[in-house]
Amino acid sequence: MKKLSTSLIAAAWAAASLMGLQTADIVAKKVNTDLSKISYSADVWNEAVFSEITLFPQTSIALNDKKANDANANAKAKKAKVAAVHNGIQIAFLIKWADGSMNIQSGYKADIYADGFAVQFPSGAFKPDTLPYIGMGSEGRPVVVHLQKAVKSFYEPNGKGNVYYQLNPNQTELFNEELDAYNKKVKAIGSNDYEKAFIAEGFRSTTEIKDGTDLSYARLGYKTDGWMGSLSRSLKDVYVDLNHAAIPVAFAVWDGEKLGRDGLKHLTSWLSVSLEGNGDGSALIAAIQDASGDVAAGKEAVATNGCAGCHQVEATDAPNYMGPSLSNIGGYATASYLRESILSPSSVVVPGYNRNAHSNYMWYTEENGKRVSTMTDYSWLDAQTLENMVAYLQTLKAEVE
């Protein structure tokens, strides 16, 4: 059965590659500039080519937070502009997106959330037709995620190692001029750069990279009515190898005004980036492109095969807590991911149950410590029906605001 599934995926991928001219979503222009520490305001972006991308609201699982759910009801997709450059050693990205409110995290308050962005890459040797699950990777297919949030100046960790200057001023014995001098010193050594890199291989596996091997540099700035976020990093380190003709990348943005955090965000599917001067990346580009099936026939096949028995399929359908909602799946799932999910559900189990669901509505069971999906195995489908279903599922996405 596994052999049949693999052949079906290969056939569908081959069909997708025949759709016509294959163009990368983003082109990384080759430059001679040192990219190790460039920000969103660097001159190098004047040489770059900007592409428009769409980020879709993540809707697979509703948060157990009525206020946040209400604030994001009927959320629309967001447009953003992205550019990339590389110099053969490093690669850099710049993303610009509109946001009418500037939300900055202050302290550790549970009801105030920050605007921010993330850039994600597959870790290790990636295969175009079996890329990791968007957001946090999947078993055997880890991802590296670079996160940058808007935060007020903070003093721990500040890299100085002086705990004294991390005290609240009220806990010192200083007054008047001495207290003023103390506060100036604290401000001088503070930082508002919330930059972290993580590696993840599925739910609850996200781990911050702190061993000094992550060679990246991210910055975030607000101008007029929107944010600009930049990330530069080495093309290759112990976690990631991006030195190819074309690479996959995914973006996410958070809106603190709407209580965005964790899984409450806007994100893209895997996008293809062509590295200028690095050769032919058509295999990766073709694998990420949409399916070429018949959408109407696919909708009928989804209904015939009982998908609505476990999933909320379209946004107008009633919620169904047996499985994740598919109402926006076309926004952040590649055709390859959808094919694999249908043919071999246990290969791409999306972990984490909806906390509001009935306890008997299990998405998966565990056998010998491994997640086994309760979804029916559809590996018996013929290649054309599969491609039709995937083409239909890719139409399920929010309108653009």
N, C-alpha and C positions, 0 to 999 in steps of 0.2 A: 504494500500500500504506500509506503514511503517513497518507493521508486516512482510510482505513478504520480504522486504529488509533485515530486521534483521535476518530472517531465512536463507536467502541466504548467508549472511556474516558468520553465524554460521556454515553452511554446508561447505563453502569454507575453513574456518579456520580448521574445523575438518579434511578435506581432506589433508590440508597442514601438520597437525600433524602426519599423517601416512606415511610420506615420508621415515622414517627410523630413524637412530640414530640422536638425537637432541643434538647438541654441541653448547655451547655458543661461540660467536665471541671472547670474552675476558674473562679470568678467573682472578678474584681478589683473590690473595692468602691471607690467614689469617696469620697475623703477630702479634707480641707482642709489636711492636714499637709504640711510640707516633707519630702520623701522622699529628698533628696540624700544624706544620711548617716545612715540609720537601721540599727540592728543587729537581731539576733534577739531582743533583750530590750526593744525599744522598745514603748511603750504603744499605739502604733497597731495592733498585732496583736490587741489586745482587741476592736477593731472589725471584724476580718476574719472571713471565713467559711472554715473549713478543709475541704478535700476530701481523700478518700483516693485515693492513686494506687498503682500497682504498678510496680516496677522489675524487669526481667528480666535474668538473666545473659547476657552477650554470648557467643555460642558459634559464630559463623560460622567462625572460624579458631583452631585450637589453638596455644597458645604453644609455642615451642621450649624449654620449661622444665618438666621432669618434676615437680619439686617443686611448682610453682605449679599445674600441671594436676591433680596428685593432690589438692591442697588444695581444689580447686574442682570435683572430680568430682561429678556429680549435684547441682550447685548449685540451690538453690530461689530462687524469686522473693521479693522483699522488699516489704512494705507501707510506705508513708510518708504523711505528712500535709503538704499544701501549702496555703498561703494567699497571696493577692495583694491589693494595694491600688494605687490610682493617684490622681493629683491633676490629670490633664490635661496635665501636663508631664513627670512622672516616674512610674515604675512600680517596685514592689518585690515580691519574693517571699520567702517563708519556707518552708523544707523541714525537716521533722523525721523522723529515721529511727532505728530501734533498732540498736545496735551494742554488744555486750557487752564489747568491748575498745577502749581508747583508744590508737591507734597514731600516733605523732608522728615525723615525719622528722627525723633529726639528721645534719647534714653531708651528704656525698655518698656514703654507703655503698650499695653495689650490692645488698645483701641485706636492707635495711630500707626498708619502704614506708609511706606515710602514708595515713590516712583522709582523705577529701576529697569534694567535690561539684562539679558543674558545671551550668550552665544554658546552654541553647543556643537561639538564635533564627535564623531565616533572614535573610540580609542583603539589603538592597535591596527592590525590589518583588517580593513573593512571590505565586504563584498557588496557590490552595487545592488544585488537583488535581495539581500537579507540585512538591511541596515537595522540598527538598534531601534527599540521603541522610543518615540519622541518623549523628552522630558527627563527620564531617569534611567535610560538604558534597559537592557533585558539580560537574562541569564546567558552568559557566554558572549555577550555583545555589549560591553561597557561603553559609556560615553564620558567625555570630559566637558564640564559646564563651567563657564566663566561668568560670574555674577557681579554686577556693580549696582549699588543702591545709593540714593540721595540721602545723606545723613548729615546731621549737625556735627560740629567739631567734637571729637571725643578723645580721651586721653589714655585709654587702655585697650589694646596694647599700643603704646606710642613708640616703641623701639628704643626708648631711652633707658629703661630699666630703673627709673627713679620713682618708687612707689609714693614718696612724699608728695610729689606734684600731682598725684592722682586722688588726693584727698579732697573732700568737700571743703571749701573755704571756711565753713562754720566749725570744722573740726580742727582748725589750726589755732594758734595763740597769737595770731597777727592782727593788727589794727592799723587804720589810717594808711600812711605812706607804705608801710611794710606789706599790708594786705594788697594795696594797689600793685606793688611790685610783684607780689606772688601771683596775682591774677594775670598780669601781663606775661609772666613766665609760663604759666599754664597754657595760655592762649597760643604762645609762640611754639610750644611743642605739641600742640594738638593736631589732629588730622581729621579731615572730612572725606578721606578716600576709603570707602568701603569696597574693597576689591578682594574677592575670594575665588578660588578655583576648586572644583570638586570632581571626584570620579565616582561613578555610580553604575551598578550592574543590576538594577531592579529596585523595587520598593524596599525602603528601610536600609538600603546599602550605601546611600550617599555619604561620602567621606571627604572632608576637606584635605586638600593636598598641602602639606606643611613641611615637606622634606627638602624644599629649596630647588627641586628639579623643574618646577613649573616656571618657564621663562616667559611671563606675560606682563602686560601693562595696560590697564584700563582707566578711562576717565569719562566723566559725565558732566554735562553742562546744560543750563537752561537759557534759552534766548527767545524773547518775545512771547510766543505761544506754543513752544515745543522743546523737546529735549534732543540733544546730540550726544551719542555715546560712541566711544572708540575703544577698540581692543587691538593690541598688537601682541604677537607671540611668535616663537620660533616655529618654523615649519615642521621641525622634528625634535622630539624629546623622548623621554622614557615612556610617556603615556600616549603620545599622538604622533602619527606620521602623515603629514599633509603634503609631502613633496611628491605630488602626482600631477598629471595633466589636468585632472578635474577632481574636486573633492566635494563631499556633502557638508552642509552647514545648516543650522536651524537657529532662529532668533525668537526671543520672547520679550515682552514688555509688561510691566506692572503699573497699575494706576492706583496710587494710594488714596485718592479722593473717593474711589469706589471700593475701598477696603481690600484692594488686591494684595494677595500674598500667596506663597506656595503654589497650589494648583489653581488658584483663581487669577488667571492671567490671559493675555493674548499671545498666541504663538504661531509660528509657521510650521509647515511640514518640512522635511528635508529639502533643501534647495541645492541646486548644482552651481558650483563655482569653477569656472575655467581659468587656469593659471596661464597667462600669456607667456608664450615661449617654452612651455613644458610639453608640447606635443598634442596628441589626439586624445581627448577625454570623452569621446562619444558614447562609450559603453556606460559610464556612470550617468551621463546626461540622459540617455535613453531610458535607463532603469528608473529614473526619478520622474519622468514625464507621465502624464495621465494615461489611463487605459483607453483603448480604442474601440470599446464595445458599443452596443446599441443600448442607450439609456432607457428607452421605453421597455424594451425586452428585459433589461436588467431589473427594472422596478417590478415587473410581473414575476420574475424569477424569485426575487426577494420575498414577495408575498406568498408565492406558491410553496416555497421552502420553509415557511413558518418563522421567519426571522423576528416578526413582531410579537411572537409568543414570549420572547425573552427580552427584547430590546425595544426601547422607544426609537422608532426609525426616523420619522420626520418630526419637526418641532411642533407641529399641530397635533400630533398623536398624544394620547395620555401617557404619563410616565409609566415605565415598567421597570421594577427594581430587580428583576431576575438577572439582568446583565447591564453593562454600561450603555448609556444613551449613545445612539448613532446619529443624533440630529445635527451634529456639526462635524462628523468624522471626516468628511471630505476636505475640511480646512487644514487638518494637520496629520493626515495619514497618507502615505504614498500608496500607489497602486500595488507595489510589491508587498507592503505590509498587509494590505487588505487581502491580497491573494493568499498569503501565508496564513492569515487569521482564519480564513474560510476553509482552506484545505487541511490545516493542521493546527487546530485551536490551542492545543497545549504548548505549542512552540512559542506563542506570543501572549501568554496569559497576562492580562492587565491586573496586577495585584491591588489589594485594598478594597474592601467591601464598602458599600454605601452604609454609613452608620444609621441612616434613617430607614433602611430596608428591613423587611421581616427576616428573622433569624434563619428561617428555612430557605431563604432565597440565596443559595450559595453559588458564587461564580465559579468556584473551583474547590476541589478536595485536595488533600495531601496524601500521597502514596510514597512511602519510603523517603519522606522529607522533600518530595518534589511536587510542585503544583500540577494538578491535572484538571483541565478545564471541563466543566459540565456541559459545554456546548457540543452539539452534534458534530461529528467529523464529516465534512462534505467533500472528501477527497475523491468521491466517485463522480463528481460533476464533470461534464465534458468541458473542454477548454473554452469554447465559445460562450456557453452559459456563464462560466466563471468570469470571463472578461466582460460580459454584459452586466453582471451583478456589480463588479468592481467599478465599472463606468458609472452606474447609477449611484452607488454609495459615494463616489467622489463629487457628485452634485449636491450632496447634503452639507451645506455650509451657510453660515450667516451672511446676510446682505452687508455690503460695505456702508459705513456711516458717511 
